[in-house]
Amino acid sequence: MKTRVLGKSGLEVSVLGLGCMGMSFSYGPPKNKQEMISLLRTAVEHGITFFDTAEIYGPFINEELVGEALAPLRDQVVIATKFGFNTSVDPRSTTGGGPQLNSRPEHIKEVAEASLKRLRTDVIDLFYQHRVDPDVPIEDVAGAVKELIQEGKVKHFGLSEAGVQTVRRAHAVQPVAAVQNEYSLWFRRPEEGLLQTLEELGIGLVPYSPLGKGFLTGKMDENTTFDSTDFRSSLPRFTPEALKANQALVDLLGKIAAEKKATAAQIALAWLLAQKPWIVPIPGTTKLERLDENIGAVAVELTADDLSNLENAAAQITVHGARYPEKLEQLTGR
C-alpha cells in the first residue's frame, strides 16, 4: 500500500483510509461487532493504516469497536477521532433545535479523556473538531487542543467542514494537520477556495463520503429505498427524483470504468487521488469485498487525458438535490 503525508504535518498514512462510522451509525442498525472487528483487522493486513471514528458515532460504540479491534495492532495504525457535539442529542436530528454543538475547552478535554479510554490508547493521533461551534472562538478550540498536544494526549489537530477563514485562524494558534470535508465528483465545493488554502498552508485534505454515500458505486437507482434508520432516507440528494436526475454521473463513471477494466467506485476514488498528493480519502464499508474493491482504486492509473475527459464530461452534468437538510447544512463551511 502506498502512503501519503497529510500536508506539512509529517503525519504519514496509507493512501486510502477507512471511514468506520457506518459500522455502528447512520447506515441502518449497528453491524455485527465480531464481523466488524474482523474487517478492521483485515484492513490493516491489506495495508490500511488510517482509521476514522468519532465519539458521536453511536454515540460511543464506534470508538469502542475501533479501540477493541485495533488495540493489538496499535503501533501499526493512525486513529482519528472527533469532538464538538453534545452526545446526548443525535447530531442527525433536524427537529427542534437540531444538533447541539459544544466545543468549550473544558468539554474538549473531557472528550479527549473519554475517547482515549474507549480507543484503548494513550494518545489520539488526529483529533478533529467535528463541526465549528459559533459560540466558541476557534482560537480557544485550537488552544485547548494545543494543550492536549503538549500533554502528550493528542498528536495532531484537525478540523471538519470548516470555512477557509476558520482554518486560517485555527492554524495560526495550533498547526492544522488535516481538514476533513465531503469531496467527490458529486460534491465539489472544496474546489472553491478550500483546496487552494490548504495547499498554501500545507494542510492535508481527508475527503469523507468520497463515493457519494454509496451513490457513485453505481449500485443505486431511483427505485432504491432506504430504511428509516438509514441517514440517507432524510437527505434531499437521495430522493427518487434526485437519484434519477444524478444517474448521468454514475453512467459517466461506468463508461470510463469499462475502458479501464475497473469499477465506477474505483474510478471515483482514483479521480480524487489524482487531484492532489496530500488528499487521503476515507471510504467507509462494512463488506470485505468492497474493502478490496476500494483498495484496488490505488492501482488505477488515470492519465492527464483521462482526467481532462472526465472533467469535461462531468462539467456538463448538473447534480440535483442538496447534500443535507438545511439545519445540517448550516453547520458546514463556518
MARPAMI-672557 format. One line per field, with one value per residue: z, y, x of N, C-alpha, C in turn. Coordinates in steps of 0.1 Angstrom, whole numbers, plus 2048, in hexadecimal, padded with zeros to 3 digits. Layout:
BEGIN
n_z	c(Z; ...) .
n_y	c(Y; ...) .
n_x	c(X; ...) .
ca_z	c(Z; ...) .
ca_y	c(Y; ...) .
ca_x	c(X; ...) .
c_z	c(Z; ...) .
c_y	c(Y; ...) .
c_x	c(X; ...) .
//
This chain:
BEGIN
n_z	c(800; 7F7; 806; 814; 81E; 834; 82B; 838; 850; 857; 85D; 853; 83F; 833; 810; 80B; 823; 83D; 843; 85F; 869; 85E; 868; 880; 880; 872; 858; 859; 872; 88B; 880; 881; 89C; 89F; 885; 87A; 889; 87F; 864; 867; 870; 85B; 848; 851; 84C; 831; 82B; 832; 847; 853; 866; 86C; 884; 89C; 8BA; 8BA; 8A9; 8AD; 8C8; 8D2; 8CE; 8B7; 8BA; 8CE; 8C1; 8AD; 8BE; 8CC; 8B6; 8AB; 8BF; 8C3; 8AD; 8AF; 8AC; 891; 885; 87D; 88F; 88C; 89C; 8A9; 8B7; 8C4; 8C5; 8D9; 8E8; 8F0; 8DF; 8C0; 8A4; 88B; 88C; 880; 88A; 8A2; 8B3; 8A4; 89F; 8BC; 8C2; 8D2; 8DA; 8EF; 901; 919; 915; 8FE; 909; 91B; 909; 8FB; 90F; 914; 8FB; 8F7; 90A; 8FF; 8E6; 8EE; 8F1; 8F6; 8EA; 8D2; 8B0; 89C; 8A1; 89C; 899; 897; 88C; 886; 8A1; 8A6; 8BD; 8CB; 8CA; 8B0; 8B5; 8D0; 8D0; 8C0; 8D2; 8E8; 8DD; 8D7; 8F1; 8F8; 8E7; 8F0; 908; 900; 8F9; 8E2; 8BF; 8A7; 898; 88B; 874; 86B; 850; 851; 84B; 834; 841; 85C; 85C; 857; 86E; 883; 87C; 881; 89C; 8A5; 891; 877; 86D; 85C; 848; 849; 831; 81E; 7FE; 7DC; 7BB; 7BA; 7CC; 7CD; 7DA; 7EB; 7D8; 7D4; 7E1; 7F9; 7F4; 7E9; 7FE; 811; 803; 803; 81E; 826; 82E; 831; 81F; 827; 818; 820; 819; 7FF; 7EB; 7E6; 7FB; 7F4; 7DB; 7C4; 7BE; 7AC; 7B4; 7BA; 7B1; 7A6; 7B2; 7C9; 7EB; 80D; 82E; 84C; 860; 852; 84A; 831; 829; 830; 821; 809; 7F0; 7EC; 7E5; 7D0; 7B8; 7B7; 7B7; 79E; 78D; 791; 786; 76F; 775; 781; 76C; 75B; 76A; 76A; 74E; 74A; 75C; 750; 73A; 747; 753; 76D; 78B; 790; 7A9; 7AE; 79B; 7A3; 7BC; 7B3; 7A4; 7B8; 7C6; 7B3; 7B3; 7C6; 7D6; 7F2; 7FA; 80B; 808; 81B; 817; 823; 82E; 833; 82A; 820; 805; 7F9; 806; 7FB; 7E0; 7E2; 7EA; 7D3; 7C2; 7C5; 7B4; 79B; 77F; 774; 758; 74D; 738; 73D; 755; 74C; 739; 749; 75A; 749; 740; 758; 75E; 74E; 75B; 771; 793; 7A8; 7C4; 7E6; 7FC; 818; 82F; 837; 852; 85A; 846; 84C; 85F; 853; 843; 852) .
n_y	c(7F4; 816; 835; 855; 876; 88C; 8AB; 8C2; 8B6; 8A0; 889; 869; 854; 837; 838; 836; 839; 82B; 831; 82D; 831; 827; 80D; 80D; 821; 838; 82B; 818; 7FE; 7F7; 7E3; 7C0; 7BA; 7A9; 7A3; 7BC; 7C2; 7AF; 7B8; 7D1; 7C9; 7BA; 7CE; 7DB; 7C7; 7C8; 7DF; 7F8; 814; 828; 834; 83E; 84D; 857; 866; 86B; 858; 842; 848; 843; 826; 821; 82A; 819; 800; 804; 808; 7EF; 7DD; 7E6; 7E8; 7D2; 7D8; 7F1; 7FF; 800; 810; 82F; 842; 855; 86B; 87E; 89C; 8B2; 8B2; 8B2; 894; 88A; 890; 887; 88C; 88C; 895; 8A8; 8B5; 8CA; 8DC; 8D2; 8C4; 8C6; 8D9; 8D9; 8E6; 8EF; 8F6; 8E7; 8D2; 8C6; 8BB; 8A9; 897; 88E; 87F; 86B; 85F; 855; 83F; 82F; 829; 81A; 823; 837; 84F; 865; 865; 877; 892; 89F; 8BC; 8B8; 8C6; 8E9; 8FE; 919; 927; 926; 934; 92C; 92E; 928; 90D; 902; 908; 8F8; 8DE; 8E0; 8E0; 8C6; 8B8; 8C1; 8B4; 89A; 88A; 88C; 88C; 899; 8B5; 8BA; 8C6; 8C5; 8CA; 8E6; 909; 91E; 935; 92E; 918; 925; 935; 923; 914; 926; 926; 90B; 8F5; 8E6; 8C6; 8B8; 8BC; 8B1; 8AA; 8A7; 89B; 894; 888; 88F; 8A3; 8C0; 8D7; 8DC; 8E4; 8FF; 912; 906; 8F1; 8FF; 90F; 8FC; 8F1; 907; 90A; 8F2; 8DB; 8BC; 8AC; 899; 888; 880; 869; 862; 854; 85E; 857; 83D; 83F; 844; 82B; 81F; 80D; 814; 820; 833; 823; 81A; 815; 821; 817; 823; 827; 82E; 847; 853; 853; 86B; 87E; 898; 893; 878; 872; 862; 870; 880; 86D; 861; 877; 87B; 866; 867; 86E; 857; 846; 851; 84B; 830; 82A; 833; 822; 809; 80B; 80B; 7F3; 7F2; 7FB; 810; 81C; 81A; 82B; 843; 846; 846; 85D; 871; 86C; 874; 88F; 89F; 89A; 899; 891; 87B; 864; 856; 83E; 82C; 80C; 7ED; 7D4; 7BA; 7B5; 7CE; 7DD; 7D2; 7D9; 7F6; 7FA; 7F1; 807; 816; 80D; 814; 826; 846; 859; 87A; 881; 870; 87B; 895; 890; 885; 89A; 8AD; 8A0; 89D; 8B7; 8BE; 8B4; 8B9; 8B8; 8AD; 8B6; 8BE; 8B7; 8B4; 8B7; 8D8; 8E0; 8D1; 8D7; 8F1; 8EE; 8EC; 8F8; 90E) .
n_x	c(808; 806; 811; 808; 810; 800; 7FD; 815; 818; 826; 819; 815; 802; 7EF; 7E7; 7CC; 7B3; 79D; 77C; 76A; 750; 737; 736; 72A; 716; 6FF; 6FC; 6E5; 6DE; 6F7; 713; 71C; 731; 748; 74D; 754; 76B; 77C; 77C; 789; 7A2; 7AB; 7AD; 7C4; 7D6; 7D6; 7E3; 7D8; 7DB; 7CF; 7B5; 793; 77E; 765; 759; 73E; 733; 71D; 710; 733; 736; 743; 75E; 765; 764; 778; 78E; 790; 794; 7AC; 7BF; 7D2; 7E2; 7EC; 805; 808; 7F6; 7E3; 7CD; 7B1; 79A; 77D; 771; 757; 73B; 71D; 718; 700; 6EC; 6DF; 6F3; 6E9; 6D0; 6B5; 6A1; 690; 6A9; 6BE; 6DF; 6F5; 70F; 730; 74C; 75B; 779; 77C; 76B; 776; 78D; 782; 776; 78C; 799; 786; 784; 79E; 79D; 788; 794; 7A9; 7C3; 7E1; 7E5; 7D6; 7D7; 7CE; 7BA; 79C; 788; 766; 750; 74F; 74B; 737; 735; 74C; 76C; 782; 79D; 79E; 796; 7AB; 7C0; 7B9; 7BD; 7D8; 7E3; 7DC; 7ED; 806; 805; 808; 7F3; 7E6; 7EF; 7EC; 7D9; 7B9; 79F; 77D; 768; 76B; 76C; 780; 78B; 789; 79A; 7B3; 7B5; 7B6; 7CC; 7E0; 7E3; 7E7; 7F7; 7E5; 7E0; 7CF; 7B2; 792; 779; 75B; 760; 75F; 758; 73E; 73A; 749; 751; 768; 77B; 777; 788; 790; 7A2; 7B8; 7BF; 7C8; 7DD; 7EE; 7F4; 7FE; 7EF; 7DF; 7C4; 7A8; 791; 770; 755; 75D; 752; 73A; 727; 721; 714; 723; 72E; 71E; 70B; 6F1; 6D0; 6B3; 6A0; 6AA; 6A6; 6A7; 6AB; 69B; 6AD; 6C3; 6D9; 6D8; 6BE; 6B4; 6C0; 6C1; 6CD; 6CA; 6B0; 698; 694; 6AC; 6BF; 6BA; 6BE; 6D9; 6E6; 6F5; 70F; 718; 716; 72A; 741; 740; 744; 75F; 76B; 766; 777; 790; 791; 787; 774; 757; 759; 774; 77E; 774; 781; 79C; 79C; 79A; 7B2; 7C4; 7C2; 7D1; 7F1; 7EF; 7D7; 7C2; 7AA; 78F; 77D; 760; 757; 745; 74A; 75F; 765; 760; 773; 78B; 786; 786; 7A1; 7AD; 7AB; 7C1; 7D4; 7CA; 7D1; 7CD; 7D1; 7DD; 7CD; 7B7; 7AD; 7A8; 794; 780; 77B; 771; 75A; 74C; 747; 732; 71C; 702; 700; 6E6; 6D2; 6D6; 6F1; 6ED; 6D2; 6C5; 6CB; 6E1; 6F3; 6F9; 70C; 724; 741; 748) .
ca_z	c(800; 7F7; 811; 811; 82A; 834; 82A; 83D; 85E; 85A; 860; 847; 840; 826; 806; 80E; 831; 83F; 84B; 867; 86E; 85A; 86F; 88C; 881; 866; 84D; 85E; 87F; 88C; 87A; 88B; 8A2; 89C; 876; 878; 88E; 875; 859; 86A; 871; 84D; 841; 854; 845; 823; 82A; 837; 854; 857; 86A; 870; 88C; 8A4; 8C6; 8B7; 8A1; 8B6; 8CB; 8D9; 8CB; 8AC; 8C0; 8D6; 8B7; 8A7; 8C8; 8CE; 8AA; 8A7; 8CA; 8C1; 8A2; 8B2; 8A7; 883; 87F; 881; 892; 88D; 8A2; 8A8; 8C2; 8C0; 8C7; 8E6; 8E4; 8F5; 8D4; 8B3; 89B; 87E; 88E; 879; 891; 8AE; 8B0; 89C; 8A7; 8C6; 8C2; 8DE; 8D9; 8FA; 904; 924; 90F; 8F5; 911; 920; 8FE; 8F9; 91A; 912; 8EE; 8FA; 910; 8F5; 8DB; 8F4; 8ED; 8FF; 8E1; 8C6; 8A5; 896; 8A9; 894; 89D; 88E; 886; 88C; 8AB; 8A5; 8CB; 8D1; 8C1; 8AB; 8BC; 8DD; 8CC; 8BD; 8DE; 8F0; 8D7; 8D9; 8FE; 8F8; 8E0; 8F9; 913; 8FA; 8F8; 8D4; 8B7; 89C; 899; 87E; 873; 862; 84A; 855; 840; 832; 84B; 868; 85B; 859; 87C; 88B; 879; 887; 8AA; 8A5; 883; 873; 865; 851; 848; 843; 82A; 813; 7F1; 7D2; 7AE; 7BA; 7D5; 7CA; 7E0; 7EF; 7CE; 7D4; 7EB; 804; 7EF; 7E7; 80B; 817; 7FC; 807; 82C; 828; 835; 82A; 81E; 829; 813; 824; 80F; 7F1; 7E1; 7E6; 804; 7EC; 7CE; 7B9; 7BC; 7A2; 7B9; 7BD; 7A7; 7AB; 7B9; 7D5; 7F7; 819; 83B; 854; 868; 849; 849; 824; 827; 833; 819; 7FC; 7E5; 7EA; 7E1; 7C3; 7AD; 7B6; 7B2; 790; 786; 792; 780; 764; 77B; 783; 75E; 757; 771; 764; 741; 74C; 763; 746; 732; 750; 75A; 77C; 78F; 792; 7B6; 7AD; 793; 7AC; 7C5; 7AB; 7A0; 7C4; 7C9; 7A9; 7B4; 7CD; 7DD; 800; 7FC; 80F; 80A; 825; 814; 82D; 829; 83D; 823; 81C; 7F6; 7F6; 80A; 7F0; 7D4; 7E4; 7E9; 7C5; 7BC; 7C6; 7A8; 78F; 779; 76C; 751; 74D; 72F; 744; 75E; 745; 733; 755; 75F; 73F; 73F; 764; 75E; 747; 763; 77D; 79E; 7AD; 7D2; 7F1; 803; 825; 833; 83A; 85F; 85A; 83D; 853; 868; 84B; 83C; 85B) .
ca_y	c(800; 822; 83E; 863; 87F; 896; 8B8; 8C3; 8B2; 894; 87D; 860; 84A; 830; 841; 836; 835; 824; 837; 823; 836; 81F; 801; 80F; 82D; 83F; 823; 80D; 7FA; 7F3; 7D6; 7B6; 7BF; 7A1; 7A4; 7C8; 7C1; 7A7; 7C0; 7DB; 7C3; 7B6; 7DA; 7DD; 7BD; 7CC; 7EB; 804; 818; 835; 830; 84A; 84A; 863; 863; 86C; 84D; 838; 84C; 83B; 818; 81F; 82B; 80C; 7F6; 806; 805; 7E0; 7D7; 7EB; 7E8; 7CA; 7DD; 7FF; 806; 800; 818; 83C; 843; 863; 86C; 88B; 8A2; 8BE; 8B1; 8AC; 886; 887; 894; 881; 897; 88B; 89A; 8B4; 8BA; 8D3; 8E5; 8CB; 8BF; 8CF; 8DA; 8DC; 8E6; 8F6; 8F0; 8DD; 8C7; 8C0; 8B3; 89D; 88E; 887; 874; 85F; 858; 84D; 833; 827; 825; 812; 828; 843; 85B; 867; 86A; 883; 896; 8A9; 8C3; 8B2; 8D1; 8F6; 903; 928; 92D; 925; 939; 921; 92F; 920; 8FF; 8FE; 908; 8EC; 8D2; 8E2; 8DC; 8B7; 8B4; 8C3; 8AA; 88D; 883; 88E; 88E; 8A3; 8BC; 8BB; 8CD; 8BF; 8D3; 8F3; 913; 922; 93E; 927; 910; 92E; 93A; 917; 910; 930; 923; 8FE; 8F0; 8DD; 8BB; 8B3; 8C0; 8A6; 8B0; 89F; 89F; 88A; 88D; 895; 8AE; 8C5; 8E4; 8DF; 8EB; 90D; 91A; 8FE; 8EA; 909; 913; 8F0; 8F0; 912; 909; 8E5; 8D3; 8B1; 8AA; 88C; 887; 875; 866; 864; 84C; 863; 84F; 831; 842; 843; 81E; 819; 802; 81A; 827; 83A; 81A; 816; 81A; 821; 815; 830; 829; 831; 856; 858; 855; 879; 887; 89C; 88D; 86A; 870; 85B; 87A; 884; 861; 860; 882; 87B; 859; 86A; 86E; 849; 840; 855; 843; 822; 82A; 833; 815; 7FE; 80D; 809; 7E6; 7F5; 7FD; 81E; 820; 81B; 837; 84F; 848; 849; 86B; 878; 86A; 87B; 89E; 8A5; 88F; 89A; 88D; 86D; 861; 84C; 837; 823; 800; 7E2; 7C8; 7B7; 7B6; 7DC; 7E2; 7CE; 7E2; 803; 7F9; 7EF; 814; 81C; 808; 81A; 831; 84F; 862; 887; 881; 86A; 885; 8A0; 88B; 883; 8A7; 8B4; 89A; 8A0; 8C5; 8BE; 8AD; 8C1; 8AF; 8B1; 8B3; 8C2; 8AB; 8B2; 8C0; 8E5; 8E2; 8CA; 8DE; 8FD; 8EB; 8EA; 904; 91A) .
ca_x	c(800; 80D; 80E; 809; 812; 7F6; 803; 822; 817; 82E; 810; 815; 7F7; 7EC; 7E1; 7BE; 7AF; 791; 772; 763; 743; 72C; 736; 722; 70E; 6FB; 6F7; 6DE; 6E2; 705; 716; 721; 73E; 754; 750; 75A; 778; 783; 77E; 793; 7B0; 7AE; 7B1; 7D2; 7DE; 7D6; 7EB; 7D1; 7E0; 7C8; 7A7; 78C; 772; 761; 751; 730; 72E; 717; 71E; 73D; 739; 74D; 76B; 768; 767; 785; 798; 791; 799; 7BA; 7C8; 7DE; 7EA; 7ED; 811; 808; 7EB; 7E0; 7BF; 7AB; 78D; 778; 769; 750; 72D; 718; 714; 6F2; 6E3; 6E3; 6F7; 6E2; 6C3; 6B2; 695; 694; 6B5; 6C8; 6EA; 6FA; 71E; 737; 75B; 761; 785; 77C; 764; 77F; 796; 77B; 774; 799; 79C; 77D; 788; 7AA; 799; 781; 79D; 7B3; 7D0; 7E5; 7E6; 7CD; 7E0; 7C9; 7AE; 795; 77B; 75D; 74A; 753; 741; 738; 735; 75A; 776; 78A; 7AA; 79D; 796; 7B9; 7C8; 7B7; 7C4; 7E6; 7E6; 7DC; 7F9; 811; 804; 80B; 7E6; 7E2; 7FB; 7E9; 7CD; 7B2; 792; 774; 75E; 76E; 76D; 78D; 790; 78B; 7A7; 7BE; 7B6; 7BA; 7DA; 7E9; 7E5; 7EC; 7F7; 7DA; 7E6; 7C6; 7A4; 789; 76E; 756; 766; 75E; 754; 730; 73A; 756; 752; 775; 783; 774; 790; 796; 7AE; 7C2; 7C4; 7CF; 7EA; 7F7; 7F8; 805; 7E6; 7D9; 7B6; 7A3; 784; 767; 74B; 763; 74A; 72C; 71E; 71D; 70D; 72D; 731; 716; 702; 6E4; 6C9; 6A8; 698; 6B0; 69F; 6AF; 6A5; 69A; 6B9; 6CE; 6DA; 6D6; 6B0; 6B0; 6C8; 6BA; 6D4; 6C7; 6A2; 697; 696; 6BA; 6C7; 6B8; 6C5; 6E8; 6EB; 6FE; 71C; 71C; 718; 737; 74B; 73F; 74A; 76D; 76E; 767; 784; 79B; 78F; 786; 766; 753; 75E; 782; 781; 771; 78C; 7A8; 79B; 79D; 7C0; 7CB; 7C0; 7DC; 7F8; 7ED; 7C9; 7C0; 79C; 78B; 771; 75C; 750; 743; 74B; 76D; 767; 761; 780; 794; 783; 78B; 7B0; 7B1; 7AB; 7CE; 7DB; 7C4; 7D9; 7C6; 7DA; 7D9; 7C2; 7AC; 7A8; 7A2; 787; 777; 778; 768; 74D; 745; 743; 725; 712; 6FE; 6FC; 6D9; 6CF; 6DF; 6F7; 6E8; 6C7; 6CA; 6D0; 6EE; 6FB; 6FD; 717; 730; 747; 748) .
c_z	c(800; 803; 80C; 81F; 829; 836; 830; 84C; 861; 85D; 853; 849; 833; 81D; 806; 81D; 831; 848; 852; 86C; 86B; 861; 87B; 88B; 873; 85A; 852; 86C; 87F; 887; 885; 88F; 89E; 88D; 873; 87E; 884; 868; 85B; 86B; 863; 845; 844; 84D; 836; 821; 82E; 845; 85A; 85A; 870; 878; 893; 8B0; 8C3; 8AF; 8AB; 8BF; 8D3; 8D4; 8C0; 8B1; 8C7; 8CC; 8B1; 8B2; 8CB; 8C2; 8A8; 8B3; 8C8; 8B6; 8A3; 8AC; 898; 87D; 885; 883; 893; 893; 8A3; 8B5; 8BC; 8C1; 8D5; 8E2; 8E8; 8EA; 8C7; 8A9; 88E; 87F; 887; 87F; 89D; 8AA; 8A8; 8A5; 8B0; 8C5; 8CF; 8DC; 8E3; 8FE; 90F; 91E; 906; 8FE; 917; 915; 8FB; 903; 917; 905; 8F0; 900; 906; 8EA; 8E1; 8F0; 8F7; 8F7; 8D5; 8BB; 89F; 89C; 8A2; 89C; 893; 886; 88D; 895; 8AB; 8B3; 8D2; 8C7; 8BD; 8B1; 8C9; 8DB; 8C9; 8C9; 8E7; 8EB; 8D8; 8E7; 8FF; 8F1; 8E9; 904; 90D; 8F8; 8E9; 8CC; 8AD; 89D; 88B; 87F; 869; 85D; 84F; 849; 83F; 83D; 858; 868; 85D; 867; 885; 889; 87F; 895; 8AC; 897; 881; 86A; 859; 853; 842; 83D; 820; 806; 7E8; 7C5; 7AF; 7C6; 7D5; 7D0; 7E6; 7E5; 7CD; 7E0; 7F5; 800; 7EE; 7F4; 812; 810; 801; 815; 82F; 831; 82C; 829; 81F; 825; 819; 819; 801; 7E6; 7E2; 7EF; 7FD; 7DE; 7C3; 7B6; 7B0; 7A6; 7BD; 7B1; 7AE; 7B3; 7C6; 7E1; 803; 825; 843; 85D; 85F; 847; 83C; 821; 829; 82A; 80C; 7F0; 7E2; 7E8; 7D3; 7B7; 7AC; 7B2; 7A3; 788; 786; 78C; 775; 769; 77D; 775; 759; 75D; 76C; 757; 742; 753; 759; 73E; 73A; 756; 769; 77F; 790; 79E; 7B5; 7A5; 79B; 7B6; 7BE; 7A7; 7AC; 7C7; 7BF; 7AA; 7BB; 7D5; 7EC; 803; 800; 812; 815; 822; 820; 827; 835; 837; 81E; 80D; 7F2; 7FB; 800; 7E4; 7D6; 7E3; 7DB; 7BD; 7BB; 7BA; 79B; 78A; 770; 765; 752; 743; 735; 74D; 757; 73F; 73E; 759; 755; 73E; 74C; 765; 756; 74F; 76F; 788; 7A5; 7BC; 7DB; 7F7; 811; 826; 838; 848; 861; 851; 843; 85C; 860; 845; 845; 85D) .
c_y	c(80D; 82B; 84C; 86A; 88A; 8A4; 8B8; 8BE; 8A7; 888; 875; 855; 842; 83A; 841; 832; 82E; 82C; 82D; 826; 82C; 811; 801; 819; 832; 837; 816; 809; 7F7; 7E5; 7CD; 7B9; 7B6; 7A1; 7B1; 7C8; 7B9; 7B0; 7CB; 7D5; 7BE; 7C2; 7DD; 7D3; 7C1; 7DA; 7F8; 807; 823; 832; 83C; 847; 858; 85F; 862; 860; 842; 83F; 841; 82E; 817; 821; 81E; 801; 7F8; 804; 7F7; 7DA; 7DA; 7EB; 7DF; 7CF; 7EC; 806; 806; 80A; 826; 83D; 851; 862; 87B; 88F; 8AD; 8BE; 8AE; 89E; 882; 889; 88E; 88C; 897; 891; 8A7; 8BA; 8C3; 8DC; 8DF; 8C7; 8CA; 8CE; 8DE; 8DB; 8EE; 8EF; 8E5; 8D0; 8BF; 8B6; 8A7; 893; 886; 87C; 868; 858; 850; 83F; 82A; 821; 81C; 816; 834; 84F; 85A; 86C; 876; 886; 8A2; 8B0; 8BE; 8BC; 8DE; 8FB; 913; 92F; 92D; 92A; 92D; 922; 927; 911; 8FA; 8FE; 8FC; 8DF; 8D4; 8DD; 8CC; 8B2; 8B6; 8B9; 89B; 884; 883; 891; 89A; 8A8; 8BC; 8C2; 8C5; 8C9; 8E1; 8FD; 918; 92B; 938; 91E; 919; 932; 92F; 914; 91A; 92D; 915; 8F8; 8E5; 8D3; 8B8; 8BA; 8B5; 8AD; 8A6; 8A4; 893; 890; 893; 8A0; 8B5; 8D3; 8E7; 8E6; 8FA; 915; 911; 8F7; 8F3; 90D; 908; 8EF; 8FB; 910; 8FB; 8DC; 8C8; 8B2; 89C; 88C; 87C; 874; 868; 85D; 851; 85B; 843; 833; 840; 835; 818; 80E; 807; 81F; 82D; 831; 815; 81D; 819; 820; 822; 832; 82C; 840; 85B; 85A; 863; 883; 88B; 896; 87E; 868; 869; 864; 87E; 879; 85F; 86B; 881; 86E; 85C; 86A; 860; 842; 844; 84D; 835; 820; 82A; 827; 80A; 7FF; 809; 7FB; 7E8; 7F6; 80C; 824; 823; 828; 843; 851; 84C; 858; 874; 878; 872; 88B; 8A5; 899; 88F; 897; 87E; 86A; 856; 845; 82D; 817; 7F6; 7D5; 7C6; 7B9; 7C5; 7E2; 7DF; 7D7; 7F0; 804; 7F8; 7FD; 81A; 818; 80D; 826; 83A; 859; 870; 889; 87B; 875; 891; 89C; 88A; 891; 8AE; 8AE; 89D; 8AE; 8C7; 8B9; 8B6; 8B7; 8B5; 8AD; 8B8; 8B6; 8A9; 8BA; 8CD; 8E6; 8DB; 8D2; 8EB; 8FB; 8EA; 8F8; 910; 91F) .
c_x	c(809; 809; 80E; 80B; 807; 7FC; 811; 823; 821; 826; 80E; 80B; 7F6; 7E5; 7D2; 7BC; 7A2; 788; 76A; 755; 738; 72B; 72D; 717; 70B; 6F5; 6F0; 6E3; 6F1; 707; 71B; 72F; 74A; 757; 758; 769; 781; 786; 789; 7A1; 7B4; 7B3; 7C0; 7DB; 7E0; 7DD; 7E4; 7D7; 7D9; 7B9; 7A0; 780; 76F; 759; 742; 72A; 729; 70C; 726; 740; 743; 75B; 76F; 76B; 775; 790; 79A; 798; 7A8; 7C4; 7D4; 7E7; 7ED; 7F9; 811; 7FE; 7EA; 7D1; 7BB; 79D; 78A; 771; 760; 741; 729; 712; 706; 6E8; 6E8; 6E7; 6F0; 6D4; 6C1; 6A5; 699; 69F; 6BF; 6D4; 6EF; 709; 724; 746; 761; 76E; 784; 775; 76E; 788; 78F; 779; 781; 79C; 793; 780; 794; 7A6; 792; 78A; 7A8; 7C1; 7D4; 7E7; 7DC; 7D6; 7DB; 7BB; 7A7; 78A; 771; 755; 74D; 747; 742; 738; 743; 764; 77F; 798; 7A9; 79D; 7A4; 7C2; 7C6; 7BE; 7D3; 7EB; 7E6; 7E8; 805; 811; 807; 7FF; 7E1; 7EF; 7F8; 7DB; 7C6; 7A5; 78A; 769; 75F; 76F; 77C; 793; 792; 798; 7B3; 7C0; 7BB; 7C8; 7E4; 7EC; 7EC; 7EB; 7EC; 7E1; 7DD; 7B8; 79C; 77D; 768; 75C; 765; 75A; 746; 72F; 748; 758; 760; 77E; 781; 77B; 797; 7A3; 7BA; 7C8; 7CC; 7DD; 7F4; 7FC; 7FF; 7FC; 7E0; 7CA; 7B2; 794; 77C; 75C; 751; 75B; 73B; 722; 719; 718; 717; 732; 729; 70C; 6F4; 6DE; 6BC; 69F; 69E; 6A9; 6A9; 6A7; 6A4; 6A6; 6C6; 6CE; 6D6; 6C7; 6AB; 6B7; 6C2; 6C1; 6D1; 6B8; 6A2; 69A; 6A5; 6C2; 6C6; 6C0; 6D4; 6EE; 6F5; 70C; 721; 71F; 726; 742; 74C; 746; 759; 772; 770; 773; 790; 79B; 78F; 777; 764; 759; 76D; 786; 77E; 77C; 799; 7A8; 79F; 7AC; 7C9; 7CB; 7CD; 7E3; 7F6; 7DE; 7C8; 7B1; 79A; 77E; 76D; 756; 74E; 745; 75A; 76F; 768; 76E; 78B; 792; 789; 79B; 7B5; 7B1; 7B9; 7D7; 7D6; 7CC; 7D0; 7D0; 7D5; 7CD; 7B5; 7A5; 7A2; 794; 77C; 772; 76E; 75B; 745; 740; 735; 719; 70F; 6F9; 6F0; 6D8; 6DA; 6E5; 6F2; 6DB; 6CD; 6D1; 6DE; 6F7; 700; 709; 724; 735; 748; 756) .
//
